Amino acid sequence: KDGKGPEVPKSLRRTVGNAIKEFDMIREGDKILVGLSGGKDSLTLLHCLRELQKRAPVKFSVAAATVDPQTPEYNPRPLISYCESLGVPYHFLSYPLIEMAKTRLQGTSICAFCSRMKRGMLYSCMRKFGYSVLALGQHLDDVAESFVMSAFHNGQLNTMKAHYRIGKGDLRVCRPLIFCREKALADFARSAELPVIQDNCPACFAAPKERHRVKVLLSQQEFEHPFLFQSLQRALRPLMEISSVNPGTSGGEGGTAASSSSSRAN
């Protein structure tokens, strides 16, 4: 079954296409696995990539996978039937990560441990089923918040990367929403009535709310400076690309999904 799904607004498709083209995220024959938590961002990403499949000058496939850490506060099982209704190949990866964290933590937070374990499970799924690219749903607000937190707490100019090859060299990771504002994703999720699942992890709620504090800080600054995030996007562009996969190098040859000609989509 190949369900149609909601239509993604042209403005959102264009923003995603610009990022994919600029960072050479999707190439001919790529088998993409979307990390699908069920949140508004990852659900929107799934629909953006499905729309792009219809319009792109290169051929690629899209599947999705969810990691269930087996906590009573988070139930992603409705995603199984949802992906089936869309005709999207889907992998449900379930493991007691929170319980494991309680016995294996060594100088790190539960959130960091769980995140690392989830990523490892997704990589294992990719290798088992032959996927080449992991697509994640972080957006421009996430990138800006990560930069501020890194500068404030670590004294480093660092943020999330747009597209890179993992250490073992066999898989790539990309973030097609990296130029999108969170509000645009929330607006689409609401208007399209996406089946958003809240990730209510008790470990996350117990952790410091530093990211939320930085989000509020940036929101206050944006009120004073309406073009704040456009400026941050330009300023952070080099950091997004550090350690990225460059066209024509180890990442392989071929075009990208956003455009077959110009270096930036219009």
Phi, psi and omega per residue, in radians:
K1 nan 2.360 -3.133
D2 -2.175 1.548 -3.129
G3 -1.210 2.585 -3.085
K4 -1.256 -0.854 -3.108
G5 1.370 2.954 -3.114
P6 -1.239 2.642 3.095
E7 -1.461 2.307 -3.133
V8 -1.442 2.334 3.140
P9 -1.000 2.559 -3.093
K10 -1.027 -0.693 -3.116
S11 -1.095 -0.681 3.120
L12 -1.237 -0.716 3.090
R13 -1.054 -0.714 -3.109
R14 -1.138 -0.755 -3.134
T15 -1.100 -0.752 3.096
V16 -1.129 -0.755 3.129
G17 -1.066 -0.670 3.109
N18 -1.055 -0.778 -3.120
A19 -1.163 -0.754 -3.127
I20 -1.080 -0.747 3.130
K21 -1.180 -0.817 -3.042
E22 -1.092 -0.614 -3.093
F23 -1.890 0.191 3.069
D24 0.928 0.875 -2.994
M25 -1.344 -0.628 -3.033
I26 -2.164 2.279 -3.047
R27 -2.221 2.892 -3.118
E28 -0.928 2.200 3.078
G29 1.454 0.024 3.128
D30 -1.071 2.465 3.008
K31 -1.917 1.857 -2.985
I32 -1.700 2.337 3.039
L33 -1.989 2.078 3.112
V34 -1.510 2.221 3.024
G35 -1.328 1.766 -2.967
L36 -1.814 1.770 3.098
S37 -1.452 -0.383 -3.038
G38 1.713 -0.026 3.052
G39 -1.318 2.959 -3.089
K40 -1.043 -0.613 -3.057
D41 -1.239 -0.868 -3.095
S42 -1.225 -0.594 3.075
L43 -1.155 -0.726 3.089
T44 -1.111 -0.732 3.111
L45 -1.019 -0.760 3.134
L46 -1.012 -0.799 -3.115
H47 -1.237 -0.600 3.080
C48 -1.082 -0.777 -3.122
L49 -1.192 -0.635 3.095
R50 -1.144 -0.675 3.072
E51 -1.138 -0.735 -3.106
L52 -1.117 -0.583 3.087
Q53 -0.947 -0.644 -3.073
K54 -1.300 -0.425 -2.974
R55 -1.960 -0.265 -2.988
A56 -1.304 2.600 3.088
P57 -1.361 -0.090 3.091
V58 -2.070 2.715 -3.138
K59 -1.719 2.322 3.079
F60 -2.660 2.798 3.138
S61 -1.934 2.732 -3.120
V62 -2.283 2.240 3.030
A63 -2.327 3.084 -3.117
A64 -2.466 2.697 3.090
A65 -2.520 2.488 3.109
T66 -2.154 2.366 3.023
V67 -1.766 2.076 3.109
D68 -1.747 1.942 -3.122
P69 -1.392 0.114 3.080
Q70 1.046 0.999 2.982
T71 -2.037 2.479 -3.087
P72 -1.121 -0.357 -3.100
E73 -1.389 -0.211 -3.051
Y74 -2.276 2.042 -3.128
N75 -2.195 1.647 -3.112
P76 -1.535 0.122 -3.050
R77 -1.058 -0.494 3.064
P78 -1.030 -0.340 3.121
L79 -1.178 -0.418 -3.130
I80 -1.072 -0.922 -3.138
S81 -1.237 -0.546 3.140
Y82 -1.137 -0.824 3.121
C83 -1.148 -0.612 3.077
E84 -1.089 -0.696 3.137
S85 -1.160 -0.470 3.114
L86 -1.509 -0.222 -3.067
G87 1.344 0.431 -3.133
V88 -1.667 2.148 3.052
P89 -0.982 2.363 -2.959
Y90 -2.428 2.486 3.126
H91 -2.194 2.189 3.130
F92 -1.868 1.916 -3.047
L93 -1.863 1.915 -3.046
S94 -2.003 2.278 -3.125
Y95 -2.759 2.482 -3.089
P96 -1.332 1.238 -3.024
L97 -1.179 -0.689 -3.110
I98 -1.150 -0.760 3.094
E99 -1.101 -0.682 3.116
M100 -1.133 -0.673 -3.121
A101 -1.067 -0.625 -3.094
K102 -1.117 -0.448 -3.096
T103 -1.808 -0.283 -3.032
R104 -2.013 -0.015 -3.105
L105 -1.113 2.308 3.096
Q106 -2.413 1.575 3.077
G107 1.246 0.373 3.112
T108 -2.403 2.866 -3.119
S109 -1.427 2.814 3.073
I110 -1.070 -0.696 -3.136
C111 -1.057 -0.796 -3.130
A112 -1.134 -0.737 3.130
F113 -1.093 -0.823 -3.108
C114 -1.113 -0.738 3.128
S115 -1.063 -0.763 -3.136
R116 -1.150 -0.706 3.135
M117 -1.182 -0.722 3.101
K118 -1.044 -0.785 -3.135
R119 -1.088 -0.717 3.111
G120 -1.087 -0.681 3.119
M121 -1.168 -0.661 3.097
L122 -1.160 -0.722 3.106
Y123 -1.095 -0.719 3.122
S124 -1.101 -0.716 3.092
C125 -1.077 -0.735 3.138
M126 -1.086 -0.776 -3.117
R127 -1.175 -0.658 -3.115
K128 -1.159 -0.680 -3.032
F129 -1.876 0.100 2.998
G130 1.434 0.431 3.082
Y131 -1.416 2.620 -3.082
S132 -1.934 -0.430 -3.049
V133 -2.329 2.273 3.019
L134 -1.695 2.127 3.129
A135 -1.796 2.173 -3.108
L136 -1.987 2.745 -2.939
G137 -1.731 0.326 3.122
Q138 -1.208 2.550 -3.052
H139 -2.102 -3.055 -3.050
L140 -1.083 -0.658 3.105
D141 -1.062 -0.727 3.101
D142 -1.061 -0.753 -3.119
V143 -1.084 -0.798 -3.140
A144 -1.128 -0.754 3.139
E145 -1.106 -0.725 3.139
S146 -1.121 -0.668 3.118
F147 -1.109 -0.829 -3.124
V148 -1.095 -0.752 3.137
M149 -1.115 -0.702 3.129
S150 -1.140 -0.730 -3.138
A151 -1.193 -0.754 -3.094
F152 -1.191 -0.765 -2.943
H153 -1.784 -0.450 -3.089
N154 -2.003 -0.163 -3.123
G155 1.150 0.514 -3.089
Q156 -2.198 2.529 3.027
L157 -1.533 1.688 -3.026
N158 -2.664 2.611 3.025
T159 -2.784 -3.056 -3.140
M160 -1.156 2.513 3.141
K161 -1.594 2.565 -3.098
A162 -1.321 -0.676 -3.027
H163 -2.824 2.166 -3.117
Y164 -2.677 2.854 3.050
R165 -1.748 2.364 -3.100
I166 -1.231 2.938 -3.030
G167 -0.955 -0.686 -3.123
K168 -1.284 -0.233 3.017
G169 1.483 -0.053 -3.032
D170 -1.707 -0.250 -3.082
L171 -2.272 2.675 3.049
R172 -2.019 2.687 3.091
V173 -2.196 2.331 3.108
C174 -2.366 2.772 3.133
R175 -2.254 1.464 -3.057
P176 -1.130 -0.306 -3.126
L177 -1.603 0.218 -2.938
I178 -1.156 -0.326 3.059
F179 -1.745 -0.004 -3.065
C180 -1.560 2.487 3.013
R181 -1.424 2.565 -3.120
E182 -1.048 -0.649 -3.113
K183 -1.076 -0.670 3.133
A184 -1.118 -0.638 3.115
L185 -1.227 -0.715 3.120
A186 -1.134 -0.695 3.128
D187 -1.101 -0.754 3.129
F188 -1.148 -0.784 -3.130
A189 -1.032 -0.672 -3.134
R190 -1.259 -0.829 -3.089
S191 -1.182 -0.581 -3.138
A192 -1.500 -0.075 -3.125
E193 0.941 0.836 3.106
L194 -1.176 2.538 -3.096
P195 -1.376 1.204 -3.064
V196 -1.160 2.316 3.117
I197 -1.946 2.175 -3.128
Q198 -1.345 2.292 3.108
D199 -1.607 1.583 -3.068
N200 -1.735 1.121 -3.135
C201 -1.316 2.182 -3.123
P202 -1.109 -0.560 3.119
A203 -1.153 -0.684 3.140
C204 -1.187 -0.662 -3.127
F205 -1.221 -0.462 3.132
A206 -1.407 -0.310 -3.101
A207 -1.303 2.791 3.091
P208 -1.012 2.542 -3.084
K209 -1.621 0.733 -3.041
E210 -1.120 -0.742 -3.125
R211 -1.088 -0.689 3.113
H212 -1.135 -0.676 3.124
R213 -1.090 -0.738 3.125
V214 -1.184 -0.638 3.082
K215 -1.040 -0.768 3.120
V216 -1.131 -0.728 3.117
L217 -1.021 -0.831 -3.138
L218 -1.161 -0.622 3.105
S219 -1.115 -0.707 3.098
Q220 -1.107 -0.724 3.134
Q221 -1.201 -0.606 3.125
E222 -1.167 -0.557 3.087
F223 -1.082 -0.660 3.116
E224 -1.411 -0.559 -3.084
H225 -2.247 1.549 -3.015
P226 -0.997 -0.437 -3.114
F227 -1.729 0.380 -3.091
L228 -0.951 -0.856 -3.020
F229 -1.291 -0.498 3.021
Q230 -1.118 -0.721 3.116
S231 -1.154 -0.748 3.124
L232 -1.116 -0.661 3.119
Q233 -1.054 -0.759 3.116
R234 -1.180 -0.730 -3.097
A235 -1.167 -0.626 -3.060
L236 -1.565 -0.096 -3.103
R237 -0.899 -0.811 3.117
P238 -1.100 -0.620 -3.135
L239 -1.227 -0.577 3.093
M240 -1.113 -0.475 -3.017
E241 -1.641 -0.318 -3.123
I242 -0.979 2.303 -3.117
S243 1.170 0.316 -3.136
S244 -1.404 2.985 3.095
V245 -1.510 2.049 -3.126
N246 -1.561 2.495 3.136
P247 -1.030 2.404 3.034
G248 1.401 0.085 3.109
T249 -1.887 -2.423 -3.088
S250 -1.126 -0.303 -3.140
G251 -1.298 -0.190 3.116
G252 1.774 2.916 -3.119
E253 -1.639 3.090 2.990
G254 1.947 2.912 -3.094
G255 -1.415 3.101 3.092
T256 -1.955 2.967 -3.023
A257 -1.393 -0.293 -3.023
A258 -1.470 -0.558 -3.094
S259 -2.840 2.671 3.141
S260 -1.888 0.100 -3.079
S261 -2.297 -1.467 -2.984
S262 -1.184 2.772 -3.095
S263 -1.268 -0.382 3.075
R264 -2.283 2.462 3.070
A265 -1.275 2.622 -3.141
N266 -1.465 nan nan
